Amino acid sequence: MYDVPNMCSFVLIFFLLCSSVFAATEWRQFRGPNGSGVSDAKGLPLEFGVDKNLLWKTTLPQGHSSPVLSPDRIFLTGHDKEELFVFGLDRKTGKQLWRKQVPRPRKGELHKANGPASSSPVTDGENVYFFFTDFGLISFTKDGVERWRMELGPFNSPMGLSSSPVLSGNKLLMNCDSESGSFMIGVNKDTGKQLWRRDRSEFTRGFSTPVLYQQPNQPMEAIIAGSTRLVSYSVDTGEPIWWIDGLTWQLKPTPVMDKENIYVLGWAGDADQGNQEEIADFKEYLVKWDKNGDGKLSKEEIPEKKIVNQWDSFDLDRTGFLEERDWKLYQARKKVVNAVRSFKLGGKGDMTAASTQWSYYKSLPNVPSPLLYEGILYICKESGILTALDAKTGKVLKQARLTDAPGDYFSSPVAADGRIFTISHEGKVSVIKPGAAWEVERTIALNEDVNATPAFEDGKIYIRTHQHLYCFGKKE
């Protein structure tokens, strides 16, 4: 006969272990587990489209945020004209279970490729957390009951923000980098109470989402790729633990990592290799140009047209003058180089010299994050150029064009069930067999614009276009 109490204990322990594994692999945030873009989902349809293996599609307002999944819900954001919305959908049917309007007290600047609903939500399975540039943070239950809200901003960014919140234990982490007043915040996920706020005034334009890392026998850390520097912060206190210099000045992609290394991609328009300059210190220019001796420079005092004609790129805090902080950031901007880089994880203090492993400078994407899959790092840039790099050495294994899917790319490459999936802005999905000699197996036309990154779970692929959320799966 079975010992019922012992059997119950065994079942409970087994259930808890399974639950922890499932929680680690569910697609609960931007790009899934720790932003990796890799899912352990199996049984995905490799042939699908608007007329094949389509389980359902739901019409939604436009939004660039990517879908995130709880065991029975899908969460998204969107905007309809000037109004902001959050949504909860049923995973089985795609039915909209609830829709809530979020206040929009302002209308900040946006790049033409960005939108007011770009940040992806994050969920703990029972609750969901959203961020909007024009509002701040807000949390709902999975059934659409508001739990708390925290207004943040306004933000001084000509591009708008698009970093997404992440969860670590009972803490919600949000990074808000802009031209001035940058910060990262730690919030109690259950109460909405601020636990700490870390000033990041030395950082300007950044759009990267934090990734989590834990050194052996140490507390959890949150790593952020920002302008010119990668920094790892304590999740408990917000204190910086270690950092690496040398990144480019504008960071959009989110890093990816394995157990030992982190791979950081950054591209900005004027920082290609060979464009670097040594700019003299601010005090030297004050001697030459500061006619009224007030310790700052106005447009009228500056004879160089390249500065005056790009004034908003120099006057970061919008005071109408160039001051020492503006100039230091300009100096840093002119020194850095666009690249995808490999660094050793961990350490304490400045780890630049000790951690840097390799750099690759060519064919770099602007927006899409890199993908690390089975020992190979993949990057996908505009015009559909896909590059596979050996993750250990940075050596190019294969670089070729996705010939049936040219155009712009904002969605990041993702992988599941032994395949890589990329989506162009024009809605061309490439299903790719990975490896050093990767091959495109098929290209699927959705015929709708796409900015969001796909999600995977339970043998299904979820793709958000500008008009719909699609669910593809093998039909019985």
C-alpha positions as CSV (number, residue, x, y, z in Angstrom):
1,M,0.0,0.0,0.0
2,Y,1.0,3.6,-0.6
3,D,2.0,5.9,2.3
4,V,-0.6,8.6,1.5
5,P,1.1,11.5,3.4
6,N,4.5,10.8,1.8
7,M,2.8,10.4,-1.6
8,C,1.1,13.7,-1.2
9,S,4.4,15.4,-0.2
10,F,6.1,13.9,-3.3
11,V,3.3,15.1,-5.6
12,L,3.5,18.6,-4.0
13,I,7.3,18.8,-4.4
14,F,7.0,17.5,-8.0
15,F,4.3,20.1,-8.8
16,L,6.4,22.9,-7.3
17,L,9.5,21.9,-9.3
18,C,7.5,21.7,-12.5
19,S,5.9,25.0,-11.8
20,S,9.3,26.7,-11.3
21,V,10.5,25.2,-14.6
22,F,7.4,26.3,-16.5
23,A,7.7,29.8,-15.0
24,A,11.3,30.1,-16.2
25,T,10.4,29.2,-19.8
26,E,7.0,30.9,-20.3
27,W,7.0,33.9,-22.7
28,R,6.2,36.4,-19.9
29,Q,8.1,39.4,-21.1
30,F,9.7,41.0,-24.2
31,R,11.5,38.3,-26.1
32,G,10.6,35.6,-23.6
33,P,12.8,34.1,-20.9
34,N,15.2,36.9,-19.8
35,G,14.9,38.6,-23.1
36,S,16.7,35.8,-24.9
37,G,14.3,35.3,-27.8
38,V,14.6,31.5,-27.3
39,S,11.7,29.2,-26.4
40,D,11.6,25.5,-25.5
41,A,8.2,25.3,-27.2
42,K,7.8,22.2,-29.4
43,G,5.4,21.1,-32.2
44,L,5.3,24.5,-33.9
45,P,3.9,24.6,-37.4
46,L,6.6,25.3,-39.9
47,E,4.1,26.0,-42.6
48,F,1.5,28.6,-41.7
49,G,-0.1,31.8,-43.0
50,V,-3.3,33.7,-43.4
51,D,-4.9,30.6,-45.0
52,K,-2.9,27.7,-43.4
53,N,-2.7,26.5,-39.8
54,L,-4.4,29.7,-38.6
55,L,-6.2,29.0,-35.4
56,W,-7.5,32.5,-34.9
57,K,-6.9,36.1,-35.4
58,T,-8.1,39.1,-33.4
59,T,-8.4,42.7,-34.6
60,L,-6.6,45.2,-32.4
61,P,-5.7,48.9,-32.5
62,Q,-2.2,49.6,-33.7
63,G,0.8,49.1,-31.3
64,H,4.4,48.1,-31.5
65,S,4.5,46.2,-28.2
66,S,5.0,42.4,-28.4
67,P,2.6,39.9,-26.9
68,V,3.4,38.3,-23.6
69,L,1.7,35.2,-22.2
70,S,0.4,33.9,-18.9
71,P,-1.0,30.4,-18.6
72,D,-4.4,31.5,-19.9
73,R,-4.0,35.1,-21.1
74,I,-2.3,37.2,-23.7
75,F,-1.4,40.8,-22.8
76,L,-0.8,43.7,-25.2
77,T,-0.9,47.5,-25.5
78,G,-2.3,49.7,-28.3
79,H,-3.4,53.1,-29.2
80,D,-6.4,54.4,-31.1
81,K,-5.9,58.0,-32.3
82,E,-4.8,59.8,-29.2
83,E,-6.0,57.2,-26.6
84,L,-3.9,54.5,-24.9
85,F,-5.2,51.0,-24.2
86,V,-4.2,47.7,-22.5
87,F,-5.7,44.4,-23.4
88,G,-6.2,40.9,-21.9
89,L,-7.1,38.1,-24.4
90,D,-8.0,34.5,-24.0
91,R,-5.1,32.3,-25.2
92,K,-7.3,29.5,-26.6
93,T,-9.7,31.7,-28.7
94,G,-8.1,35.1,-29.0
95,K,-11.3,36.6,-27.6
96,Q,-10.8,40.0,-26.0
97,L,-11.6,39.5,-22.4
98,W,-11.0,43.1,-21.3
99,R,-9.8,46.4,-22.6
100,K,-8.9,49.3,-20.3
101,Q,-8.0,52.9,-21.2
102,V,-4.8,54.3,-19.7
103,P,-4.6,58.1,-19.0
104,R,-2.4,60.1,-21.4
105,P,-1.6,63.4,-19.7
106,R,0.9,64.5,-22.4
107,K,2.0,63.7,-25.9
108,G,5.8,63.4,-26.0
109,E,8.0,63.5,-29.1
110,L,8.3,60.3,-31.1
111,H,10.5,59.1,-33.9
112,K,8.4,58.2,-37.0
113,A,9.3,54.5,-36.5
114,N,8.2,54.6,-32.9
115,G,4.8,54.8,-31.3
116,P,3.0,55.7,-28.0
117,A,2.5,51.9,-27.3
118,S,5.9,50.4,-27.9
119,S,7.0,49.0,-24.6
120,S,5.9,45.4,-24.1
121,P,4.2,44.4,-20.8
122,V,5.5,41.8,-18.3
123,T,3.4,39.3,-16.3
124,D,3.9,37.1,-13.2
125,G,1.1,34.9,-14.4
126,E,-1.6,36.4,-12.1
127,N,-0.9,40.1,-12.7
128,V,0.4,42.2,-15.6
129,Y,2.5,45.4,-15.7
130,F,2.5,48.1,-18.4
131,F,4.6,51.1,-19.2
132,F,3.8,54.1,-21.4
133,T,6.1,57.0,-22.2
134,D,3.2,59.4,-21.9
135,F,2.0,58.0,-18.5
136,G,4.3,55.7,-16.6
137,L,3.7,52.3,-14.9
138,I,0.3,50.7,-14.3
139,S,-0.7,47.2,-13.1
140,F,-3.8,45.1,-13.5
141,T,-4.9,41.6,-12.5
142,K,-5.1,39.1,-15.2
143,D,-8.9,39.8,-15.3
144,G,-8.4,43.6,-15.8
145,V,-8.8,45.0,-12.3
146,E,-6.5,47.9,-11.7
147,R,-4.1,47.3,-8.8
148,W,-1.9,50.4,-8.7
149,R,-0.4,53.1,-10.9
150,M,2.7,55.2,-10.8
151,E,3.0,58.3,-13.0
152,L,6.5,58.9,-14.4
153,G,7.9,61.6,-16.7
154,P,7.7,63.7,-18.8
155,F,10.8,62.4,-20.5
156,N,13.2,64.5,-22.6
157,S,13.6,62.2,-25.6
158,P,13.1,63.2,-29.3
159,M,12.6,59.5,-30.1
160,G,10.2,58.4,-27.3
161,L,11.0,55.5,-25.0
162,S,10.6,51.8,-25.8
163,S,12.4,49.9,-23.1
164,S,10.2,47.3,-21.4
165,P,9.7,46.5,-17.7
166,V,11.0,43.2,-16.2
167,L,10.3,41.3,-13.1
168,S,12.8,39.9,-10.5
169,G,11.2,38.2,-7.6
170,N,8.8,40.8,-6.0
171,K,10.5,43.7,-7.8
172,L,9.4,45.4,-11.0
173,L,12.4,47.1,-12.8
174,M,12.0,49.8,-15.3
175,N,14.8,51.7,-17.1
176,C,14.0,55.2,-18.4
177,D,16.9,56.7,-20.4
178,S,16.5,60.0,-22.2
179,E,18.6,63.0,-23.2
180,S,18.5,64.3,-19.5
181,G,17.2,63.0,-16.2
182,S,17.8,59.3,-17.0
183,F,17.0,56.8,-14.2
184,M,16.2,53.2,-13.3
185,I,13.5,52.4,-10.8
186,G,12.8,49.4,-8.6
187,V,9.1,49.0,-7.5
188,N,7.3,46.5,-5.2
189,K,5.3,44.6,-7.8
190,D,2.4,44.1,-5.4
191,T,2.0,47.6,-3.9
192,G,3.5,49.9,-6.5
193,K,5.7,51.4,-3.9
194,Q,9.1,52.7,-5.0
195,L,11.9,50.7,-3.4
196,W,14.8,52.6,-4.9
197,R,15.6,55.0,-7.8
198,R,19.1,55.0,-9.4
199,D,20.2,58.2,-11.2
200,R,21.7,57.6,-14.6
201,S,22.3,61.2,-15.6
202,E,25.5,60.2,-17.4
203,F,23.4,58.2,-19.9
204,T,21.4,59.7,-22.8
205,R,19.4,58.0,-25.5
206,G,18.8,54.3,-24.8
207,F,16.0,51.9,-25.5
208,S,17.4,48.6,-24.3
209,T,15.5,46.3,-21.8
210,P,17.3,45.1,-18.7
211,V,18.4,41.4,-18.5
212,L,19.0,39.5,-15.2
213,Y,22.2,37.9,-14.0
214,Q,23.3,36.3,-10.8
215,Q,27.0,35.7,-9.9
216,P,27.7,32.6,-7.8
217,N,26.4,33.0,-4.2
218,Q,25.5,36.6,-4.9
219,P,22.2,38.6,-5.1
220,M,20.5,39.1,-8.4
221,E,21.7,41.8,-10.8
222,A,20.0,43.7,-13.6
223,I,22.3,44.5,-16.6
224,I,21.5,47.5,-18.8
225,A,23.2,48.4,-22.1
226,G,23.2,52.2,-22.2
227,S,25.0,55.0,-24.0
228,T,28.7,54.1,-24.1
229,R,28.5,51.8,-21.1
230,L,27.1,48.4,-19.9
231,V,26.3,48.5,-16.2
232,S,25.1,45.8,-13.8
233,Y,23.0,46.9,-10.8
234,S,21.9,45.2,-7.7
235,V,18.2,44.3,-8.0
236,D,17.9,44.8,-4.2
237,T,19.4,48.3,-3.9
238,G,20.0,49.7,-7.4
239,E,23.7,50.1,-6.6
240,P,26.1,49.6,-9.6
241,I,28.2,46.5,-9.2
242,W,30.3,46.3,-12.3
243,W,30.5,48.0,-15.7
244,I,32.1,47.9,-19.1
245,D,32.9,51.0,-21.3
246,G,33.1,51.3,-25.1
247,L,29.6,50.8,-26.3
248,T,28.2,53.1,-29.0
249,W,26.2,56.2,-27.9
250,Q,22.7,55.0,-28.8
251,L,21.5,51.6,-27.7
252,K,18.3,50.0,-29.0
253,P,18.8,46.2,-29.0
254,T,18.6,44.2,-25.8
255,P,21.7,42.1,-25.0
256,V,21.6,38.3,-24.8
257,M,23.8,36.0,-22.8
258,D,24.7,32.5,-21.8
259,K,26.1,31.3,-18.5
260,E,29.5,33.0,-19.0
261,N,29.2,35.7,-21.6
262,I,27.0,38.6,-22.6
263,Y,26.6,39.9,-26.2
264,V,25.8,43.5,-26.8
265,L,24.8,45.1,-30.1
266,G,24.7,48.8,-30.7
267,W,24.5,51.0,-33.8
268,A,24.1,54.7,-34.2
269,G,24.2,56.7,-37.4
270,D,27.5,58.5,-37.1
271,A,29.6,55.9,-35.2
272,D,30.7,53.5,-37.8
273,Q,34.3,52.4,-37.7
274,G,36.5,55.1,-39.1
275,N,34.3,58.1,-38.1
276,Q,35.9,58.6,-34.7
277,E,37.3,62.0,-33.6
278,E,39.2,63.3,-30.6
279,I,37.3,66.4,-29.4
280,A,39.1,68.9,-27.1
281,D,37.7,69.7,-23.7
282,F,35.0,72.2,-23.1
283,K,37.2,74.7,-21.4
284,E,39.3,75.1,-24.6
285,Y,36.2,76.0,-26.6
286,L,35.1,78.4,-23.9
287,V,38.4,80.3,-24.4
288,K,37.7,80.6,-28.1
289,W,34.0,81.1,-28.3
290,D,32.6,82.3,-24.9
291,K,32.3,86.0,-25.7
292,N,30.3,87.1,-22.7
293,G,32.2,84.9,-20.2
294,D,29.1,83.1,-18.7
295,G,30.7,79.7,-18.9
296,K,28.3,78.3,-21.5
297,L,27.8,78.7,-25.3
298,S,24.9,80.0,-27.2
299,K,24.1,79.5,-30.9
300,E,25.3,83.0,-31.6
301,E,28.7,82.3,-30.1
302,I,29.4,79.1,-32.0
303,P,30.9,79.6,-35.5
304,E,30.8,75.9,-36.5
305,K,27.7,75.2,-38.6
306,K,27.7,71.5,-37.9
307,I,27.0,72.2,-34.3
308,V,24.4,74.9,-34.9
309,N,22.6,72.9,-37.6
310,Q,22.3,69.9,-35.3
311,W,21.5,71.9,-32.1
312,D,19.1,69.4,-30.6
313,S,21.8,66.7,-30.7
314,F,24.1,68.9,-28.7
315,D,21.8,70.8,-26.3
316,L,20.6,67.7,-24.6
317,D,18.8,69.3,-21.6
318,R,17.2,71.9,-23.8
319,T,18.4,74.9,-21.9
320,G,19.3,76.8,-25.1
321,F,23.0,76.6,-24.3
322,L,25.8,74.1,-24.6
323,E,27.2,73.4,-21.1
324,E,29.9,71.1,-19.8
325,R,27.7,68.0,-19.5
326,D,26.5,68.5,-23.1
327,W,30.1,68.7,-24.3
328,K,31.3,65.7,-22.4
329,L,28.6,63.5,-23.9
330,Y,29.5,64.9,-27.3
331,Q,33.1,64.0,-26.7
332,A,32.1,60.4,-25.7
333,R,29.8,60.2,-28.7
334,K,32.6,61.0,-31.2
335,K,34.9,58.4,-29.7
336,V,32.8,55.3,-29.7
337,V,32.4,52.7,-32.4
338,N,29.3,50.7,-33.6
339,A,29.8,47.0,-32.9
340,V,28.4,43.7,-31.6
341,R,30.7,42.7,-28.7
342,S,31.2,39.7,-26.4
343,F,32.1,40.3,-22.8
344,K,32.7,38.0,-19.9
345,L,30.0,38.3,-17.3
346,G,30.5,39.4,-13.7
347,G,33.1,41.0,-11.6
348,K,33.3,44.2,-9.6
349,G,34.0,47.8,-10.6
350,D,35.4,48.6,-14.1
351,M,35.7,45.3,-16.0
352,T,36.4,46.8,-19.4
353,A,39.9,45.5,-19.9
354,A,39.3,42.1,-18.1
355,S,36.0,41.2,-19.8
356,T,36.2,42.3,-23.4
357,Q,36.6,39.3,-25.7
358,W,35.8,40.2,-29.3
359,S,34.1,42.8,-31.5
360,Y,32.5,42.7,-34.9
361,Y,31.9,46.0,-36.8
362,K,30.1,45.2,-40.1
363,S,26.5,44.7,-41.3
364,L,25.0,45.8,-37.9
365,P,21.3,46.1,-37.3
366,N,19.7,49.3,-36.0
367,V,16.8,48.0,-33.9
368,P,16.6,44.2,-33.8
369,S,18.2,42.5,-30.9
370,P,20.7,39.7,-31.5
371,L,19.8,36.0,-31.1
372,L,22.1,33.5,-29.4
373,Y,21.0,30.0,-30.4
374,E,23.0,26.7,-30.1
375,G,26.4,28.5,-29.9
376,I,25.8,30.9,-32.8
377,L,25.0,34.6,-32.6
378,Y,22.6,35.8,-35.3
379,I,22.0,39.4,-36.2
380,C,19.5,40.6,-38.8
381,K,19.7,44.1,-40.3
382,E,17.8,46.2,-42.8
383,S,17.4,44.8,-46.3
384,G,17.2,41.3,-44.7
385,I,20.9,40.7,-44.3
386,L,21.4,37.8,-41.8
387,T,24.8,37.2,-40.2
388,A,25.8,34.2,-38.2
389,L,28.8,34.6,-35.9
390,D,30.7,32.0,-33.9
391,A,29.8,33.0,-30.3
392,K,33.2,32.1,-29.0
393,T,35.3,34.0,-31.5
394,G,33.1,36.4,-33.4
395,K,34.1,34.8,-36.7
396,V,31.6,35.2,-39.5
397,L,30.2,31.8,-40.3
398,K,27.7,32.9,-43.0
399,Q,26.3,36.2,-44.2
400,A,23.6,36.4,-46.8
401,R,20.4,38.2,-47.8
402,L,17.0,36.8,-47.0
403,T,16.2,37.3,-50.7
404,D,12.4,36.8,-50.4
405,A,12.1,39.1,-47.3
406,P,14.0,42.4,-48.0
407,G,13.0,45.7,-46.4
408,D,13.2,47.2,-43.0
409,Y,13.5,45.2,-39.8
410,F,12.2,46.2,-36.3
411,S,11.1,42.8,-35.0
412,S,13.9,40.8,-33.4
413,P,14.8,37.3,-34.5
414,V,13.6,34.5,-32.2
415,A,14.1,30.7,-32.0
416,A,12.0,27.7,-31.0
417,D,11.6,24.1,-32.0
418,G,14.8,23.9,-34.0
419,R,14.1,26.9,-36.2
420,I,14.8,30.7,-36.3
421,F,12.0,33.1,-37.2
422,T,12.5,36.6,-38.6
423,I,9.9,39.1,-39.7
424,S,10.4,42.1,-41.9
425,H,8.5,45.4,-41.4
426,E,6.5,44.5,-44.5
427,G,5.3,41.2,-42.8
428,K,7.5,38.7,-44.5
429,V,8.2,35.8,-42.1
430,S,11.4,33.8,-42.8
431,V,11.5,30.3,-41.3
432,I,15.2,29.4,-41.1
433,K,17.1,26.2,-40.4
434,P,19.9,27.3,-38.0
435,G,23.6,26.5,-38.1
436,A,26.9,27.7,-39.5
437,A,25.4,27.2,-43.0
438,W,21.9,28.4,-42.1
439,E,19.2,28.1,-44.8
440,V,15.8,29.7,-45.4
441,E,13.2,26.9,-45.6
442,R,10.2,29.1,-46.5
443,T,9.0,32.6,-46.6
444,I,5.5,33.5,-45.5
445,A,3.7,36.7,-46.5
446,L,1.3,38.1,-43.9
447,N,0.7,41.2,-46.0
448,E,0.5,43.5,-43.0
449,D,3.2,45.7,-41.4
450,V,5.0,44.3,-38.3
451,N,7.1,45.9,-35.6
452,A,6.5,43.4,-32.8
453,T,8.5,40.3,-32.0
454,P,6.6,36.9,-32.0
455,A,5.9,34.8,-29.0
456,F,5.8,31.0,-28.6
457,E,4.0,28.6,-26.3
458,D,2.3,25.2,-26.4
459,G,3.0,24.5,-30.0
460,K,1.7,27.9,-31.1
461,I,3.2,31.0,-32.7
462,Y,1.7,34.4,-31.8
463,I,2.4,37.3,-34.2
464,R,1.2,40.8,-33.8
465,T,0.8,43.0,-36.9
466,H,-0.4,46.6,-37.1
467,Q,-4.0,45.3,-37.5
468,H,-4.2,41.9,-35.8
469,L,-2.9,39.3,-33.4
470,Y,-2.5,36.0,-35.2
471,C,-2.3,32.6,-33.5
472,F,-0.8,29.8,-35.7
473,G,-0.7,26.1,-34.7
474,K,-1.0,22.7,-36.2
475,K,-4.7,21.9,-36.8
476,E,-5.9,18.4,-35.8
